[in-house]
């Protein structure tokens, strides 16, 4: 009995998936691109089905052949079903921060190259095609879109440099969008027989692009907001990401008139940037694996199904069509070469993007393969009832022939071109590091193998033979090791800082697995860690330290909350921001300790003690700064600090407990039932910790005022009433308190922290117990010098008007201020204390930490080596 209807379609899809699964290993064995082999399979299937229907000897196979040839997927279904998934996963897999440095290059390849290719191919065909220019340009837009899957697959298989792969994948994100946008404008002109207005077309193109980017980012952020609202529900979170590309694509494309492809790409890039800090790490890993699998199915099926249409599209092909195909192919190659070799040097000369080496340019020109999207767009023209038969014949044959030439000529030779240009080789830094790492790593492997052989009772001959081979490899690597001579100190410091920043990101992601940690805090820390990676990669120590200092500054939200607290005495926003700030500082401090240990135990043996000393100095300054910031807060919020630290440690313990039960289960020491019961118990105790700790921002203000020398001698009742009117100001390193020439509106009483005023002839440092701005507030004169905070501090503030009234009512304050001034004049300015003295809590400021936080960038770095990253202080 013949299978028909929906069952036949599903059976055909299942059989195609079986074929696709066989293609991948065969392609690897033959060292052929999977895309090329899929195209061959699709063409063979389409041609075979056509022959079956024409033959009278294969009637039994007619049902299967009809199902393949009359597959219920038209061009619109191709684009709606497959394109959103392919674009979204491509954006999701891209390292946006690294791609951001290539923005100009990617836009050039994705937009300018498409426009130039469309125009060049259309103008080249116009004299020979015998059709209107608009039709020739329409064909140019169809074949202008490149297929990244074939190129990127080849690059990954042979280990091509990551920058080349990143450029190709970045180009593909917007390449389809640009081509489809131009295609839509030209198709409308061809079907309506209207002339193209260049000004209107450009405006429509720009509106479509900009509007799509805005909507894509908006939908992406809304999805992330929903995910944070849902809580720990991995299945629901992943489901939202599956729905997102189709929602944003259809809404923009069908309702708003924007580019659905650009909107989908923008949504995917938004999730790529914020996803790792929003999803739990295990959920994010599963999400990436799920999308890779979905795109493998979608990409393979769309290519096989599109390739099956090739025999049908080539029906009626003539010799003159072959000539037109060659003209279009040559024009496309010439246009891409002109853009890559002509405009990329201009971008590099104007410093809009990093220079692109010539071997990269050659590969990018030759790697402009066309694929399934081109065939789908050609099919859309042939299916359009408003397109005449000669135009449909021209578009279908020339576009299909163009795809076949790029696949079977460029696609089969691209691998050898990359190998010939030696783009599969490691960078000089990685090549030098390879021998160093292998020498150290193999030595550890040898020692562990020897111990394992003794423990498991391997014979001496076998163990000796294996260990002897490892000894030979260690000796070879040590002999070939050129690490000390190939890399200078500057390069090794840069390499070390990149490793440190990546390690910090890894530690943070590991911590993020602990349920109960604040998502906004982890998002902030992860973003700053990635900024440190980029900073170190681009500017060495300068970039790393700049990103580190940027992390320590309060956010815009924190500054707004503090202004609301000062002006309106509304504490809730600042309280919420302070809980996040407290947690961020505490986690950063714990991570800094872990990084110092990592640097000493793992990195120093690889990079050398000299580099370890330099990098260790930067990390130690960071630790001191964070330690002093935490001590400042612990002094005033000791109870909250202990509660937060205790909860963090309990959450770590619960996670370790869960991992221990998983290990027992994997070793079959406990049953599944007991394993589930133990995990339920862990979850119950974790739920008991899932509450927000209470943080009272005004805790102990009256007690702190009693400890300030400026308020000595005031009656208790006055202090009590005054404490209700005081505000709290949390300072950050380098924060400016007063500007020269401005009148003082706020007087600062330093409860903990450091400040400094820079006069022309000298500097005055203020520590715990001092008052900043009192003299100017009383005199009413403009400030003569700049004042700034040197450390994280805890200041009590009062308006200048209220301070003048208080001094008038209680002259003893003026006497206290005079005494403080005389004490500062007779003491060394470096004797100012970060925390108030008494009860063993006095703490002198760390000049090293202050330098890292407030000095000019060059002064905040360790002693210069090899030209200090090539820049002068």
Secondary structure in CASP SS format (residue, H / E / C, confidence):
PFRMAT SS
TARGET T0000
AUTHOR 0000-0000-0000
METHOD secondary structure of the structure
MODEL  1
X C 1.00
X C 1.00
X C 1.00
X C 1.00
X H 1.00
X H 1.00
X H 1.00
X H 1.00
X H 1.00
X H 1.00
X H 1.00
X H 1.00
X H 1.00
X H 1.00
X H 1.00
X H 1.00
X H 1.00
X H 1.00
X H 1.00
X H 1.00
X H 1.00
X H 1.00
X H 1.00
X H 1.00
X H 1.00
X H 1.00
X H 1.00
X H 1.00
X H 1.00
X H 1.00
X C 1.00
X C 1.00
X C 1.00
X H 1.00
X H 1.00
X H 1.00
X H 1.00
X H 1.00
X H 1.00
X H 1.00
X H 1.00
X H 1.00
X H 1.00
X H 1.00
X H 1.00
X H 1.00
X H 1.00
X H 1.00
X H 1.00
X H 1.00
X H 1.00
X H 1.00
X H 1.00
X H 1.00
X C 1.00
X C 1.00
X C 1.00
X C 1.00
X H 1.00
X H 1.00
X H 1.00
X H 1.00
X H 1.00
X H 1.00
X H 1.00
X H 1.00
X H 1.00
X H 1.00
X H 1.00
X C 1.00
X C 1.00
X C 1.00
X C 1.00
X C 1.00
X H 1.00
X H 1.00
X H 1.00
X H 1.00
X H 1.00
X H 1.00
X H 1.00
X H 1.00
X H 1.00
X H 1.00
X H 1.00
X H 1.00
X H 1.00
X H 1.00
X H 1.00
X H 1.00
X H 1.00
X H 1.00
X C 1.00
X C 1.00
X C 1.00
X H 1.00
X H 1.00
X H 1.00
X H 1.00
X H 1.00
X C 1.00
X C 1.00
X H 1.00
X H 1.00
X H 1.00
X H 1.00
X H 1.00
X H 1.00
X H 1.00
X H 1.00
X H 1.00
X H 1.00
X H 1.00
X H 1.00
X H 1.00
X H 1.00
X H 1.00
X H 1.00
X H 1.00
X H 1.00
X H 1.00
X H 1.00
X H 1.00
X H 1.00
X H 1.00
X H 1.00
X H 1.00
X H 1.00
X H 1.00
X C 1.00
X C 1.00
X C 1.00
X H 1.00
X H 1.00
X H 1.00
X H 1.00
X H 1.00
X H 1.00
X H 1.00
X H 1.00
X H 1.00
X H 1.00
X H 1.00
X C 1.00
X C 1.00
X C 1.00
X C 1.00
X H 1.00
X H 1.00
X H 1.00
X H 1.00
X H 1.00
X H 1.00
X H 1.00
X H 1.00
X H 1.00
X H 1.00
X H 1.00
X C 1.00
X C 1.00
X C 1.00
X H 1.00
X H 1.00
X H 1.00
X H 1.00
X H 1.00
X H 1.00
X H 1.00
X H 1.00
X H 1.00
X H 1.00
X H 1.00
X H 1.00
X H 1.00
X H 1.00
X H 1.00
X H 1.00
X H 1.00
X H 1.00
X H 1.00
X H 1.00
X H 1.00
X H 1.00
X H 1.00
X H 1.00
X H 1.00
X H 1.00
X H 1.00
X H 1.00
X H 1.00
X H 1.00
X H 1.00
X C 1.00
X C 1.00
X C 1.00
X C 1.00
X C 1.00
X H 1.00
X H 1.00
X H 1.00
X H 1.00
X H 1.00
X H 1.00
X H 1.00
X H 1.00
X H 1.00
X H 1.00
X H 1.00
X H 1.00
X H 1.00
X H 1.00
X H 1.00
X H 1.00
X H 1.00
X H 1.00
X H 1.00
X H 1.00
X H 1.00
X H 1.00
X H 1.00
X H 1.00
X H 1.00
X H 1.00
X H 1.00
X H 1.00
X H 1.00
X H 1.00
X H 1.00
X H 1.00
X H 1.00
X C 1.00
X C 1.00
X C 1.00
X H 1.00
X H 1.00
X H 1.00
X H 1.00
X H 1.00
X H 1.00
X H 1.00
X H 1.00
X H 1.00
X H 1.00
X H 1.00
X H 1.00
X H 1.00
X H 1.00
X H 1.00
X H 1.00
X H 1.00
X H 1.00
X H 1.00
X H 1.00
X H 1.00
X H 1.00
X H 1.00
X C 1.00
X C 1.00
X C 1.00
X H 1.00
X H 1.00
X H 1.00
X H 1.00
X H 1.00
X H 1.00
X H 1.00
X H 1.00
X H 1.00
X H 1.00
X H 1.00
X H 1.00
X H 1.00
X H 1.00
X H 1.00
X H 1.00
X H 1.00
X H 1.00
X H 1.00
X C 1.00
X C 1.00
X H 1.00
X H 1.00
X H 1.00
X H 1.00
X H 1.00
X H 1.00
X H 1.00
X H 1.00
X H 1.00
X H 1.00
X H 1.00
X H 1.00
X H 1.00
X H 1.00
X H 1.00
X H 1.00
X H 1.00
X H 1.00
X H 1.00
X H 1.00
X H 1.00
X H 1.00
X H 1.00
X H 1.00
X H 1.00
X H 1.00
X H 1.00
X C 1.00
X C 1.00
X H 1.00
X H 1.00
X H 1.00
X H 1.00
X C 1.00
X C 1.00
X C 1.00
X C 1.00
X C 1.00
X H 1.00
X H 1.00
X H 1.00
X H 1.00
X H 1.00
X H 1.00
X H 1.00
X H 1.00
X H 1.00
X H 1.00
X H 1.00
X H 1.00
X H 1.00
X H 1.00
X H 1.00
X H 1.00
X H 1.00
X H 1.00
X H 1.00
X H 1.00
X H 1.00
X H 1.00
X H 1.00
X H 1.00
X H 1.00
X H 1.00
X H 1.00
X H 1.00
X H 1.00
X H 1.00
X H 1.00
X C 1.00
X C 1.00
X C 1.00
X C 1.00
X C 1.00
X C 1.00
X C 1.00
X C 1.00
X H 1.00
X H 1.00
X H 1.00
X H 1.00
X H 1.00
X H 1.00
X H 1.00
X H 1.00
X H 1.00
X C 1.00
X C 1.00
X C 1.00
X C 1.00
X C 1.00
X H 1.00
X H 1.00
X H 1.00
X H 1.00
X H 1.00
X H 1.00
X H 1.00
X H 1.00
X H 1.00
X H 1.00
X H 1.00
X H 1.00
X C 1.00
X C 1.00
X C 1.00
X C 1.00
X C 1.00
X H 1.00
X H 1.00
X H 1.00
X H 1.00
X H 1.00
X H 1.00
X H 1.00
X H 1.00
X H 1.00
X H 1.00
X H 1.00
X H 1.00
X H 1.00
X H 1.00
X H 1.00
X H 1.00
X H 1.00
X H 1.00
X H 1.00
X H 1.00
X H 1.00
X H 1.00
X H 1.00
X H 1.00
X H 1.00
X H 1.00
X H 1.00
X H 1.00
X H 1.00
X H 1.00
X H 1.00
X H 1.00
X C 1.00
X C 1.00
X C 1.00
X C 1.00
X C 1.00
X C 1.00
X C 1.00
X H 1.00
X H 1.00
X H 1.00
X H 1.00
X H 1.00
X H 1.00
X H 1.00
X H 1.00
X H 1.00
X H 1.00
X H 1.00
X H 1.00
X H 1.00
X H 1.00
X H 1.00
X H 1.00
X H 1.00
X H 1.00
X H 1.00
X H 1.00
X H 1.00
X H 1.00
X H 1.00
X H 1.00
X H 1.00
X H 1.00
X H 1.00
X H 1.00
X H 1.00
X C 1.00
X C 1.00
X C 1.00
X H 1.00
X H 1.00
X H 1.00
X H 1.00
X H 1.00
X H 1.00
X H 1.00
X H 1.00
X H 1.00
X H 1.00
X H 1.00
X H 1.00
X H 1.00
X H 1.00
X H 1.00
X H 1.00
X H 1.00
X H 1.00
X H 1.00
X H 1.00
X H 1.00
X C 1.00
X C 1.00
X H 1.00
X H 1.00
X H 1.00
X H 1.00
X C 1.00
X C 1.00
X H 1.00
X H 1.00
X H 1.00
X H 1.00
X H 1.00
X H 1.00
X H 1.00
X H 1.00
X H 1.00
X H 1.00
X H 1.00
X H 1.00
X H 1.00
X H 1.00
X H 1.00
X H 1.00
X H 1.00
X H 1.00
X H 1.00
X H 1.00
X H 1.00
X H 1.00
X H 1.00
X H 1.00
X C 1.00
X C 1.00
X C 1.00
X C 1.00
X C 1.00
X C 1.00
X H 1.00
X H 1.00
X H 1.00
X H 1.00
X H 1.00
X H 1.00
X H 1.00
X H 1.00
X H 1.00
X H 1.00
X H 1.00
X H 1.00
X H 1.00
X H 1.00
X H 1.00
X H 1.00
X H 1.00
X H 1.00
X H 1.00
X H 1.00
X H 1.00
X H 1.00
X H 1.00
X H 1.00
X H 1.00
X H 1.00
X H 1.00
X H 1.00
X H 1.00
X H 1.00
X H 1.00
X H 1.00
X H 1.00
X H 1.00
X C 1.00
X C 1.00
X C 1.00
X H 1.00
X H 1.00
X H 1.00
X H 1.00
X H 1.00
X H 1.00
X H 1.00
X H 1.00
X H 1.00
X H 1.00
X H 1.00
X H 1.00
X H 1.00
X C 1.00
X C 1.00
X C 1.00
X H 1.00
X H 1.00
X H 1.00
X H 1.00
X H 1.00
X H 1.00
X H 1.00
X H 1.00
X H 1.00
X H 1.00
X H 1.00
X H 1.00
X H 1.00
X H 1.00
X H 1.00
X H 1.00
X H 1.00
X H 1.00
X H 1.00
X H 1.00
X H 1.00
X H 1.00
X H 1.00
X H 1.00
X H 1.00
X H 1.00
X H 1.00
X H 1.00
X H 1.00
X H 1.00
X H 1.00
X H 1.00
X H 1.00
X H 1.00
X H 1.00
X H 1.00
X C 1.00
X H 1.00
X H 1.00
X H 1.00
X H 1.00
X H 1.00
X H 1.00
X H 1.00
X H 1.00
X H 1.00
X H 1.00
X H 1.00
X H 1.00
X H 1.00
X H 1.00
X H 1.00
X H 1.00
X H 1.00
X H 1.00
X H 1.00
X H 1.00
X H 1.00
X H 1.00
X H 1.00
X H 1.00
X H 1.00
X H 1.00
X H 1.00
X H 1.00
X C 1.00
X H 1.00
X H 1.00
X H 1.00
X H 1.00
X H 1.00
X H 1.00
X H 1.00
X H 1.00
X H 1.00
X H 1.00
X H 1.00
X H 1.00
X H 1.00
X H 1.00
X H 1.00
X H 1.00
X H 1.00
X H 1.00
X H 1.00
X H 1.00
X H 1.00
X H 1.00
X H 1.00
X H 1.00
X H 1.00
X H 1.00
X H 1.00
X H 1.00
X H 1.00
X C 1.00
X C 1.00
X C 1.00
X C 1.00
X C 1.00
X H 1.00
X H 1.00
X H 1.00
X H 1.00
X H 1.00
X H 1.00
X H 1.00
X H 1.00
X H 1.00
X H 1.00
X H 1.00
X H 1.00
X H 1.00
X H 1.00
X H 1.00
X H 1.00
X H 1.00
X C 1.00
X C 1.00
X C 1.00
X C 1.00
X C 1.00
X C 1.00
X C 1.00
X C 1.00
X C 1.00
X C 1.00
X C 1.00
X C 1.00
X H 1.00
X H 1.00
X H 1.00
X H 1.00
X H 1.00
X H 1.00
X C 1.00
X C 1.00
X H 1.00
X H 1.00
X H 1.00
X C 1.00
X C 1.00
X C 1.00
X C 1.00
X H 1.00
X H 1.00
X H 1.00
X H 1.00
X H 1.00
X H 1.00
X H 1.00
X H 1.00
X C 1.00
X C 1.00
X C 1.00
X E 1.00
X E 1.00
X E 1.00
X E 1.00
X E 1.00
X C 1.00
X C 1.00
X C 1.00
X C 1.00
X E 1.00
X E 1.00
X E 1.00
X C 1.00
X C 1.00
X C 1.00
X C 1.00
X C 1.00
X C 1.00
X C 1.00
X E 1.00
X E 1.00
X E 1.00
X E 1.00
X E 1.00
X E 1.00
X E 1.00
X C 1.00
X C 1.00
X E 1.00
X E 1.00
X E 1.00
X E 1.00
X C 1.00
X C 1.00
X C 1.00
X C 1.00
X E 1.00
X E 1.00
X E 1.00
X E 1.00
X C 1.00
X C 1.00
X C 1.00
X C 1.00
X E 1.00
X E 1.00
X C 1.00
X H 1.00
X H 1.00
X H 1.00
X H 1.00
X H 1.00
X H 1.00
X C 1.00
X C 1.00
X C 1.00
X C 1.00
X C 1.00
X C 1.00
X E 1.00
X E 1.00
X E 1.00
X E 1.00
X C 1.00
X C 1.00
X C 1.00
X E 1.00
X E 1.00
X E 1.00
X E 1.00
X E 1.00
X E 1.00
X E 1.00
X H 1.00
X H 1.00
X H 1.00
X H 1.00
X H 1.00
X H 1.00
X H 1.00
X H 1.00
X H 1.00
X H 1.00
X C 1.00
X C 1.00
X H 1.00
X H 1.00
X H 1.00
X H 1.00
X H 1.00
X H 1.00
X H 1.00
X H 1.00
X H 1.00
X H 1.00
X H 1.00
X H 1.00
X H 1.00
X H 1.00
X H 1.00
X C 1.00
X C 1.00
X H 1.00
X H 1.00
X H 1.00
X C 1.00
X E 1.00
X E 1.00
X E 1.00
X C 1.00
X C 1.00
X C 1.00
X C 1.00
X C 1.00
X C 1.00
X C 1.00
X E 1.00
X E 1.00
X C 1.00
X C 1.00
X H 1.00
X H 1.00
X H 1.00
X H 1.00
X H 1.00
X H 1.00
X H 1.00
X H 1.00
X C 1.00
X C 1.00
X C 1.00
X C 1.00
X C 1.00
X C 1.00
X C 1.00
X C 1.00
X C 1.00
X C 1.00
X C 1.00
X C 1.00
X C 1.00
X C 1.00
X C 1.00
X C 1.00
X C 1.00
X C 1.00
X C 1.00
END
